Amino acid sequence: MATHRTLLMCLGLPLFFPGALAQNHAPPGCSPDLDPLYYNLCDRSGAWGIVLEAVAGAGIITTFVLTIILVASLPFVQ
């Protein structure tokens, strides 16, 4: 029973959690003193980190614009 569980962990972990594999060096775009857990976020060869940062930036800008619209429309609310 324990053998099956170990086999599933060995086969399934790299497929579902690619960040679980250890890297010895920091990829381009990452600081060498960064925790290896966060290498996927700053790796410039992986597009999803760039897309994630762009979506987060768009969310911040959208929040700022909606706050300005709310404050500007307050005098007209009865």
Secondary structure, DSSP 4 states (H G I P E B T S, - for coil): -HHHHHHHHHHHHHHH-GGGS--SSPPTTS-TTS-GGGHHHH-TT-HHHHHHHHHHHHHHHHHHHHHHHHHHHGGG--
